[in-house]
């Protein structure tokens, strides 16, 4: 995920860790991803993840946890310890495909504070400090960073009272409304709850956070949404990948 993040250096984000989902198979980008993992697919001459790491540093974050899986050794060989970007990078490797929820729980032991969870294949503009402020003000377990626009192929959000999410509907076919950008803030308490659900057999080891985790938080009244207005582009298809270079150049 590449950001066009407002300059947040004056804000204290030292307790926030970026958690990047970077272990998927990248099936929508085949045959490219037969030989290179999606985070390392080049955009304007550099691996896509480069722009993410630059932007995280610019936003004021210091720590990044990469959740790797498919071709993990290539991602880790490129990103190393994060020193090139002024970050401290750690890794959580999944030995089998665990889904977006399972991958995060697999890394839960390394997530001891509020986490900004990001997909590794999207271009997103946000003010991290304002997003975090809203999340803490709401005392939420999870806050989705949402945008308004076309819903086709995206998770739709039905708002309740205030910023609370009343319903989360994954992968719509048409219409306009509030959609999930794939970025969200999550608290360790939420991960502990999911671990309990898994232990008691209500969640499998591999599960989708969007399809199975979010509805649980909605039911508990612990899920909120922050509606932003920055640019958003999912580069996970051949069509959108072709557009990504133009957007990246505008953000430099």
VOPAGU-2260 file (C-alpha; in pm, 1 decimal, decimal comma):
REM VOPAGU-2260
SITE   aa  ch    i         X         Y         Z
SITE  UNK   A    0       0,0       0,0       0,0
SITE  UNK   A    1     141,9     336,7     -98,3
SITE  UNK   A    2      25,2     645,9      82,0
SITE  UNK   A    3     -18,4    1008,1      -1,9
SITE  UNK   A    4     -11,3    1088,1     367,7
SITE  UNK   A    5     -19,5    1439,4     502,9
SITE  UNK   A    6     287,5    1546,2     695,6
SITE  UNK   A    7     226,7    1411,4    1047,0
SITE  UNK   A    8     577,0    1444,7    1188,2
SITE  UNK   A    9     459,9    1692,9    1452,7
SITE  UNK   A   10     231,9    1425,5    1599,6
SITE  UNK   A   11     352,8    1149,2    1830,3
SITE  UNK   A   12     291,9     820,2    1653,2
SITE  UNK   A   13     566,5     633,6    1836,8
SITE  UNK   A   14     318,7     386,5    1986,6
SITE  UNK   A   15     166,8     296,5    1649,9
SITE  UNK   A   16     291,4      -0,3    1448,0
SITE  UNK   A   17     221,3     -49,5    1078,1
SITE  UNK   A   18     117,5    -407,5     996,5
SITE  UNK   A   19     134,8    -482,9     624,2
SITE  UNK   A   20     -32,6    -785,0     465,9
SITE  UNK   A   21     233,3    -890,0     216,4
SITE  UNK   A   22     192,5   -1266,9     189,6
SITE  UNK   A   23     -83,8   -1321,4     -64,3
SITE  UNK   A   24     -48,5   -1520,9    -384,7
SITE  UNK   A   25    -131,9   -1226,7    -609,5
SITE  UNK   A   26    -352,3   -1440,9    -832,8
SITE  UNK   A   27    -508,6   -1139,6   -1007,1
SITE  UNK   A   28    -164,9   -1033,2   -1131,7
SITE  UNK   A   29     -60,7   -1365,4   -1280,9
SITE  UNK   A   30     155,0   -1446,5   -1475,0
SITE  UNK   A   31     367,4   -1162,8   -1326,7
SITE  UNK   A   32     337,3   -1305,7    -976,0
SITE  UNK   A   33     453,9   -1650,7   -1079,5
SITE  UNK   A   34     809,7   -1516,6   -1053,4
SITE  UNK   A   35     782,6   -1218,1    -817,4
SITE  UNK   A   36     564,2   -1158,1    -509,8
SITE  UNK   A   37     308,5    -881,2    -543,3
SITE  UNK   A   38     486,1    -634,1    -307,3
SITE  UNK   A   39     789,6    -645,2    -537,2
SITE  UNK   A   40     602,2    -588,1    -863,1
SITE  UNK   A   41     763,5    -279,5   -1014,0
SITE  UNK   A   42     582,7      51,5   -1048,6
SITE  UNK   A   43     770,1     335,8   -1218,3
SITE  UNK   A   44    1100,2     151,0   -1183,5
SITE  UNK   A   45    1079,7      47,9    -817,0
SITE  UNK   A   46     910,4    -234,3    -623,0
SITE  UNK   A   47     566,1    -122,9    -510,8
SITE  UNK   A   48     650,2    -175,0    -143,5
SITE  UNK   A   49     924,8      89,5    -169,0
SITE  UNK   A   50     664,0     363,9    -195,2
SITE  UNK   A   51     478,3     224,3     105,1
SITE  UNK   A   52     787,7     227,1     323,7
SITE  UNK   A   53     885,1     579,2     216,4
SITE  UNK   A   54     536,7     700,6     299,4
SITE  UNK   A   55     523,8     529,6     637,4
SITE  UNK   A   56     842,4     709,4     736,9
SITE  UNK   A   57     708,5    1039,4     604,8
SITE  UNK   A   58     392,9     988,7     811,0
SITE  UNK   A   59     596,3     963,3    1129,3
SITE  UNK   A   60     579,8     588,2    1190,5
SITE  UNK   A   61     889,6     408,9    1310,1
SITE  UNK   A   62     792,4      40,9    1330,3
SITE  UNK   A   63     661,8    -186,2    1057,2
SITE  UNK   A   64     564,3    -553,2    1075,5
SITE  UNK   A   65     547,6    -728,8     739,0
SITE  UNK   A   66     323,6   -1035,4     726,4
SITE  UNK   A   67     487,6   -1251,3     463,8
SITE  UNK   A   68     401,8   -1582,7     304,3
SITE  UNK   A   69     431,0   -1642,3     -69,0
SITE  UNK   A   70     794,5   -1590,1    -178,3
SITE  UNK   A   71     867,7   -1444,2     164,8
SITE  UNK   A   72    1241,8   -1474,6     117,4
SITE  UNK   A   73    1234,9   -1225,7    -172,7
SITE  UNK   A   74    1035,4    -969,6      25,4
SITE  UNK   A   75    1265,8   -1004,5     325,0
SITE  UNK   A   76    1581,1    -985,7     108,7
SITE  UNK   A   77    1460,3    -655,7     -38,2
SITE  UNK   A   78    1324,3    -486,5     275,1
SITE  UNK   A   79    1583,5    -624,0     521,7
SITE  UNK   A   80    1566,1    -443,2     857,5
SITE  UNK   A   81    1412,3    -128,1     708,2
SITE  UNK   A   82    1722,7      84,7     760,1
SITE  UNK   A   83    1715,6     210,8     402,1
SITE  UNK   A   84    1386,0     382,3     478,8
SITE  UNK   A   85    1462,4     484,0     837,8
SITE  UNK   A   86    1223,2     221,7     974,4
SITE  UNK   A   87    1251,5     -78,2    1205,8
SITE  UNK   A   88    1106,4    -370,8    1013,0
SITE  UNK   A   89    1014,7    -703,9    1168,8
SITE  UNK   A   90     852,9   -1006,1    1002,6
SITE  UNK   A   91     586,0   -1263,7    1070,1
SITE  UNK   A   92     596,6   -1551,1     824,8
SITE  UNK   A   93     298,1   -1776,7     761,0
SITE  UNK   A   94     390,6   -2125,6     643,2
SITE  UNK   A   95      48,8   -2173,7     484,5
SITE  UNK   A   96    -211,9   -1933,4     349,3
SITE  UNK   A   97    -404,5   -1813,3     655,2
SITE  UNK   A   98    -623,9   -1542,0     505,6
SITE  UNK   A   99    -625,2   -1178,4     614,1
SITE  UNK   A  100    -746,3   -1261,2     964,5
SITE  UNK   A  101    -536,0   -1569,4    1025,7
SITE  UNK   A  102    -220,3   -1389,1     917,2
SITE  UNK   A  103    -277,6   -1112,7    1171,6
SITE  UNK   A  104    -350,2   -1356,2    1455,2
SITE  UNK   A  105     -36,9   -1548,0    1358,0
SITE  UNK   A  106     152,0   -1225,1    1429,9
SITE  UNK   A  107     -46,6   -1122,6    1739,7
SITE  UNK   A  108     248,1   -1183,8    1971,6
SITE  UNK   A  109     432,6    -900,2    1798,2
SITE  UNK   A  110     140,0    -656,8    1808,4
SITE  UNK   A  111     134,3    -509,1    2157,9
SITE  UNK   A  112      -9,1    -166,1    2079,2
SITE  UNK   A  113    -251,1      -2,5    1836,9
SITE  UNK   A  114    -179,7    -129,5    1484,6
SITE  UNK   A  115    -243,5      32,6    1147,9
SITE  UNK   A  116    -322,1    -264,7     923,7
SITE  UNK   A  117    -264,8    -217,4     552,1
SITE  UNK   A  118    -302,6    -420,6     236,3
SITE  UNK   A  119      14,6    -445,3      34,2
SITE  UNK   A  120    -146,6    -370,7    -301,7
SITE  UNK   A  121    -328,9     -37,5    -265,9
SITE  UNK   A  122    -264,8     332,0    -309,5
SITE  UNK   A  123    -429,8     532,3     -35,2
SITE  UNK   A  124    -424,8     889,9      88,8
SITE  UNK   A  125    -483,4     951,4     457,6
SITE  UNK   A  126    -388,0    1170,1     750,8
SITE  UNK   A  127    -269,8     906,1     995,7
SITE  UNK   A  128    -275,7    1136,0    1297,8
SITE  UNK   A  129    -636,0    1242,0    1241,5
SITE  UNK   A  130    -738,4     881,7    1176,3
SITE  UNK   A  131    -575,7     768,3    1500,4
SITE  UNK   A  132    -728,4    1057,1    1695,1
SITE  UNK   A  133   -1078,5     966,5    1579,1
SITE  UNK   A  134   -1021,7     599,9    1661,5
SITE  UNK   A  135    -914,9     678,3    2016,9
SITE  UNK   A  136   -1193,1     930,7    2070,1
SITE  UNK   A  137   -1448,3     662,6    1979,0
SITE  UNK   A  138   -1281,9     409,8    2211,1
SITE  UNK   A  139   -1312,7     161,1    1925,6
SITE  UNK   A  140   -1156,4    -181,0    1897,5
SITE  UNK   A  141   -1143,2    -148,7    1518,9
SITE  UNK   A  142   -1181,5     157,2    1294,5
SITE  UNK   A  143   -1197,7     116,2     918,1
SITE  UNK   A  144   -1053,9     388,4     696,9
SITE  UNK   A  145   -1336,9     434,1     447,7
SITE  UNK   A  146   -1398,7     636,0     133,4
SITE  UNK   A  147   -1713,1     723,0     -57,2
SITE  UNK   A  148   -1756,1     610,8    -418,1
SITE  UNK   A  149   -1827,3     313,2    -641,9
SITE  UNK   A  150   -1894,9      -7,7    -450,7
SITE  UNK   A  151   -1838,9    -263,0    -726,0
SITE  UNK   A  152   -1591,2    -524,8    -604,7
SITE  UNK   A  153   -1553,2    -352,1    -267,1
SITE  UNK   A  154   -1673,6    -407,4      87,0
SITE  UNK   A  155   -1963,6    -174,3     167,4
SITE  UNK   A  156   -2017,6     -12,2     504,9
SITE  UNK   A  157   -2358,7      72,0     647,8
SITE  UNK   A  158   -2321,5     341,8     910,5
SITE  UNK   A  159   -2508,5     342,8    1239,5
SITE  UNK   A  160   -2518,1     610,6    1507,8
SITE  UNK   A  161   -2223,1     847,9    1490,0
SITE  UNK   A  162   -1917,6     671,0    1353,6
SITE  UNK   A  163   -2029,4     323,2    1456,0
SITE  UNK   A  164   -2059,2      60,7    1181,5
SITE  UNK   A  165   -2403,3    -102,9    1168,6
SITE  UNK   A  166   -2323,9    -354,5     895,0
SITE  UNK   A  167   -2028,3    -464,8     683,9
SITE  UNK   A  168   -2110,1    -614,6     342,5
SITE  UNK   A  169   -1816,8    -772,2     160,7
SITE  UNK   A  170   -1766,9    -741,1    -219,4
SITE  UNK   A  171   -2058,6    -557,0    -375,2
SITE  UNK   A  172   -2159,9    -588,3    -740,2
SITE  UNK   A  173   -2284,2    -233,5    -803,8
SITE  UNK   A  174   -2395,9      93,8    -651,1
SITE  UNK   A  175   -2235,1     385,6    -470,7
SITE  UNK   A  176   -2175,4     439,3    -102,3
SITE  UNK   A  177   -1914,3     408,0     171,5
SITE  UNK   A  178   -1652,4     142,4     104,9
SITE  UNK   A  179   -1367,8     -27,1     288,7
SITE  UNK   A  180   -1024,0      78,9     160,2
SITE  UNK   A  181    -855,2    -216,8     327,8
SITE  UNK   A  182    -683,3      -3,5     594,2
SITE  UNK   A  183    -789,7      -9,7     956,1
SITE  UNK   A  184    -672,5      51,7    1311,9
SITE  UNK   A  185    -703,0    -237,9    1553,8
SITE  UNK   A  186    -636,9    -277,5    1926,0
SITE  UNK   A  187    -467,6    -574,0    2097,9
SITE  UNK   A  188    -797,0    -636,0    2283,9
SITE  UNK   A  189    -962,0    -711,7    1951,4
SITE  UNK   A  190    -694,0    -966,5    1866,9
SITE  UNK   A  191    -735,4   -1131,3    2207,8
SITE  UNK   A  192   -1108,2   -1160,7    2140,4
SITE  UNK   A  193   -1043,4   -1326,6    1802,9
SITE  UNK   A  194    -794,1   -1566,9    1961,3
SITE  UNK   A  195   -1061,5   -1669,0    2210,8
SITE  UNK   A  196   -1311,1   -1721,0    1927,8
SITE  UNK   A  197   -1058,5   -1942,5    1749,6
SITE  UNK   A  198    -975,7   -2138,6    2064,3
SITE  UNK   A  199   -1344,1   -2208,4    2121,4
SITE  UNK   A  200   -1391,0   -2326,0    1761,9
SITE  UNK   A  201   -1593,9   -2035,3    1626,0
SITE  UNK   A  202   -1310,9   -1929,8    1394,1
SITE  UNK   A  203   -1078,7   -2149,3    1191,2
SITE  UNK   A  204    -702,0   -2112,0    1184,0
SITE  UNK   A  205    -736,6   -1956,1     838,5
SITE  UNK   A  206   -1005,6   -1691,1     808,5
SITE  UNK   A  207   -1092,6   -1363,1     641,1
SITE  UNK   A  208   -1092,2   -1060,0     867,5
SITE  UNK   A  209   -1340,4    -889,9     635,8
SITE  UNK   A  210   -1585,5   -1178,3     602,3
SITE  UNK   A  211   -1558,9   -1334,1     948,1
SITE  UNK   A  212   -1380,8   -1095,7    1185,5
SITE  UNK   A  213   -1545,1    -761,7    1109,8
SITE  UNK   A  214   -1903,6    -891,5    1153,7
SITE  UNK   A  215   -1811,6   -1006,0    1506,3
SITE  UNK   A  216   -1686,7    -658,6    1597,6
SITE  UNK   A  217   -1997,5    -500,9    1443,8
SITE  UNK   A  218   -2217,0    -725,6    1659,1
SITE  UNK   A  219   -2026,7    -618,3    1970,6
SITE  UNK   A  220   -2063,1    -249,5    1879,8
SITE  UNK   A  221   -1683,8    -215,7    1879,0
SITE  UNK   A  222   -1637,0    -130,9    1511,5
SITE  UNK   A  223   -1628,0     223,9    1377,8
SITE  UNK   A  224   -1547,3     389,4    1046,8
SITE  UNK   A  225   -1353,5     703,1     963,8
SITE  UNK   A  226   -1453,7     850,1     629,0
SITE  UNK   A  227   -1161,5    1006,9     446,6
SITE  UNK   A  228   -1138,9    1180,4     111,7
SITE  UNK   A  229    -792,8    1093,1     -13,7
SITE  UNK   A  230    -705,9     904,9    -335,1
SITE  UNK   A  231    -749,9     528,5    -344,9
SITE  UNK   A  232    -625,4     275,4    -598,7
SITE  UNK   A  233    -602,3    -102,0    -570,5
SITE  UNK   A  234    -308,2    -204,4    -791,6
SITE  UNK   A  235    -388,6    -574,7    -761,5
SITE  UNK   A  236    -516,1    -619,0   -1117,7
SITE  UNK   A  237    -344,5    -570,7   -1452,6
SITE  UNK   A  238    -575,9    -280,3   -1532,3
SITE  UNK   A  239    -510,3     -89,2   -1211,8
SITE  UNK   A  240    -139,7    -172,5   -1213,1
SITE  UNK   A  241    -117,6       8,4   -1547,4
SITE  UNK   A  242    -251,8     321,9   -1375,6
SITE  UNK   A  243     -36,7     299,5   -1064,7
SITE  UNK   A  244     276,2     453,5   -1217,5
SITE  UNK   A  245      92,5     771,9   -1307,3
SITE  UNK   A  246     -42,1     807,3    -953,9
SITE  UNK   A  247     294,2     732,3    -790,5
SITE  UNK   A  248     465,9    1001,7    -999,5
SITE  UNK   A  249     208,5    1256,5    -885,2
SITE  UNK   A  250     285,3    1172,3    -522,4
SITE  UNK   A  251     660,7    1214,3    -543,6
